[in-house]
C-alpha cells in the first residue's frame, strides 16, 4: 500500500525536490537564443515565371526563371539560412578553392 504524500520520509522529499529543481533549471530557465533580426526580402522578379511540363525521374511541372531572378532568390535564401544560424556547409555557401 502506498503512503500518502504527507508521509514521505525526508530523503524521498529531498530526492523529489532535487529532481524538480534540476528539471526547472535544465529546461525551463535555460537561456534561449534570441531570434535573428534578419527578415527575408524576396526580390521582385524581372520576368514572369513560365510553368511547363517536364520530366525528372517522373513527369512533373517545372518553373523557368531568368538567370538573374534565380540568382537573386538563391542569394536571399542563403543569406536567410546563415542569419538564422545555419553553417556555411548547411546553407551551401562555402566557396570551393580553385585547384
N, C-alpha and C positions, 0 to 999 in steps of 0.2 A: 504494500500500500504506500502511495506517495505521501510525503509530508506536505502540508500547506505551505505556501510561500513564506509566511511569517515565522516558520520554524526552521528555516535553513541555517545550518551552522555557519560560523564566521568565516571559515575557509572557503566554503561554497559562495558566500556573498562576495568575498574578495575576488574570487575567480570570475564570477559573473560580471561584477563591476569592472574588473580589468579588461575583460573581453569587450564589453560595451564601450568603454573609453577608447580602447585600441581601434575598434571599428569606426568610431566617430572621427578620430584624428587621422586615420588612414584614408578614409574615403570622403567624409562629409566636409572636413575642414581643410583639405589639401588645396593649395593654390591652383587655380586653373589658368591656362594661358588665355590672355585677352584675345578677342577676335581681331583679325587684321583690319586696319582701316581701309585697305585696298578694296576698291569696287570695280567689278568688271565693266568695261566700257566697250560694248560691241560696236565695231566700226560700221559706218554706213556703206553698203555695197555700191560699187560704181555701175554694176550691170545686174539685171535681174538674173537669178539662178535659173538654169534650164534643167528641168526634171525629165529624164529619159529612161526607157527600159535598158537594162544592161545585164551582164552575166558575170558573176564572180565564180563561186563554186555552185551557185544556183541562180536562177533568174530573180532579179530584184529591180528596184528603182535606184538610179544614180542621180546625183546632182552635179551639174557642171558650173563652176565658178571661174571668174577670171583669175589669173595667177596673182595679181595684186590683192584682190579680195581674199583669196585663200590665205596668202601670207599674212595679211592683217589679222584675220581670225585666229590663225595658229599662234601668232606672236602674242596676241591678247590673252589667249587661253593659257599659254605657257607662263606668261607674267603672273596671271592669277594663281596658277599652281605654285609658283615659287613664293608668292606673297602669303599664301595660306600654309606655308611651312613645308612644302614638298622639296625633296632634294633635287639637285640638277639631274641626277640619273632618272629619278621617278618622273620628272617633268620633261624629260627628253630635251634638255637644253645644253648638255655638255658638248662642247665642240671637240671634234676629233683632230688630233695633231696631224699635220701633213707628214708623209713618210720621209 
